[in-house]
Amino acid sequence: MYGTARRLAVGAAMLLSATSVLVLPAAPASAAGWGCSGSEVSGSPYAVTTGGGAVYSYVHLYWDSSTGENCAVNVKVGRLSGTPTLTEVALTACREDSPVGGGPTQCTAIEYPMDPSRSDIYYSSYAGPVTVNGAGHCIMVTGITYDTNGNSAEYRSRMFHC
């Protein structure tokens, strides 16, 4: 009888341990999970907000020093995560190598990749990745997310990360 009780106690402890592991929160998504390489830049992620301050998503920006590539994704959060709505991310590689006046209109675009490339594509989780070569150039990043009622939230950076 003692052996049976001990086996039950060990089994219960193992089940409790397994249950504890199952209820731990998931680890945050990695850059590789979104198709970007490199390290997330300082200040990222950037909140994609409505005029009233509601956050619909976050733009994550990565820099890979080995390739000179910037990579961005726009990841939906809260009630919009998992719901198909128009979600966009874009990167602009600027000809300039330092911010001139700090305004977005100062950027002379060399390259402007965007996802989706067509405005009628809806995403459930995130838009991107998009990449530009940023070695020796400033960049700008844009994220736009709509809710199910057609309300939009956006983030538009100034020229930076030169």
Summary of the structure (lengths in Angstrom):
residues: 162
radius of gyration: 21.6
end to end distance: 72.9
largest distance: 82.1
contacts: 482
relative contact order: 0.20
helix: 19%
strand: 39%
